[in-house]
Amino acid sequence: MYQQLLQKEKTIAVVGLGYVGLPVALAFARHFKVIGFDINRERVALMQAGQDPSRELKPEAFKGADITFSANPEDLKKAHFFIIAVPTDVDAHKVPDLTPLKKASVSVGKALKAGDYVVYESTVYPGCTEEDCMPILEAESGLKGVKDFKIGYSPERISPGEKSKTVTDILKIVSGCDAESLDSIAKVYGQIITAGIYEAASIKVAEAAKVIENTQRDLNISLVNELAIMFDRMDIDTQQVLAAARTKWNFLPYSPGLVGGHCIGVDPYYLLHKSKQLGYDPEVILSGRRVNDGMPAFIVKRLVQLLTQKGKNLSTCKVLVMGITFKENVADIRNSKVVEVVRELMDYSIHVHVHDPYASPNEVAHVYKLTLQDQISNGYDAVMVAVAHEEFRVMDAKFFKSIMKEEPILLDIKSIYERSDMERVLTYWRL
């Protein structure tokens, strides 16, 4: 398979061209013939014009790439090595939603031929690839997994907004359903990954490794979030405590904050789901999730307390929330916890303006039914900087005071400003 792909006798298809799939597809297209498939025709049209809908890649990334973008499932029949990189989310009840993954498996299954390979990159729980996805591939193709076609799992490790670490610069875990598939998958990915390949012992091991990477981060952040809640009651600045603690060489430098996005705030629920299926209710992981999910309510409560202490009538207050994407310097709004903050403020009858230079106003309106302000206005009772965009970091106390009424309040959720500078002219609070 590897040699046929290298000689462009066979084609790679990447299914799902989001923040993971597109960089992977373009990286492969430097060495192989690639079909980039996505069900969103508008996104496909942009990519055909050399534009990244996620605004992560520059137009130069498309130049010289041997890739054909398509929204037609029939085109998948031309491929022999399939990489599925569709999003995996949770539903309103925090239960894994495998709908996109299963639909992608159906599409690939219809195109599958004897001798083909299917590699999943989407984050799942251990066992999902073999127990949930392979039966779909078998049912749609009429072929038998392992015997007639090979499957594997290679978890994505892309961090949106991280320009210094591209897909080729991050060590890649690969796995296969048998020794032959592992060897071939390792060679194919090894052609584009300069950081090296790690061959996992099994598909389940690779799946588990991915899901615990983000679960570990989630738990560490939940610890500092809980500490921030405690220190706030003690009238201690959490950032000053963390700065002091970081002087010890083995102290882990995590910071408190809103935990959203499509990885850290989602992946632990996949592990919880599988564990509960097997009769074990994880306590530590679930506890950490509760803390992180409760941070929007905690932040809003503190702002309401500050407004009340200033003698302000909540129903006449106007608050500016700066940033709605799930992290700094990206356009991705999926699972943004800032949205929960905005809605909780609205529940107090507070008039809320939201401004974000990265987010798409149309996407925010469609997904969250919220309106973005093109420009920052004035006359605010309080301002909350919720995302640490570069454009926000350069703002100073004079600017914030100029857009607020008397008794101005600034909430710095990401702790990006110098406390002493802000406290000279306004009431300043940070996590």
BELSUL-V188042 format. One line per field, one symbol per residue. ss: DSSP state (h for helix, s for strand, l for the rest). A space follows every 50 residues. Layout:
BEGIN
ss = ???
END
This chain:
BEGIN
ss = lhhhhhlllllsssslllllhhhhhhhhlllllsssslllhhhhhhhhll llllllllhhhhllllssssllhhhhhhllssssllllsslllllsslhh hhhhhhhhhhhlllllsssslllllllhhhhhhhhhhhhhhlllslllss ssslllllllllllllhhhllsssssllhhhhhhhhhhhhllllllsssl llhhhhhhhhhhhhhhhhhhhhhhhhhhhhhhhllllhhhhhhhhlllll lllllllllllllhhhhhhhhhhhhhhllllllhhhhhhhhhhlhhhhhh hhhhhhhhhllllhhhlsssssllllllllllllllhhhhhhhhhhhlll ssssslllllhhhhhhhhlllslllllllssssssllllhhhhlllhhhh hhlsssssssssllllllhhhhhlllssssl
END
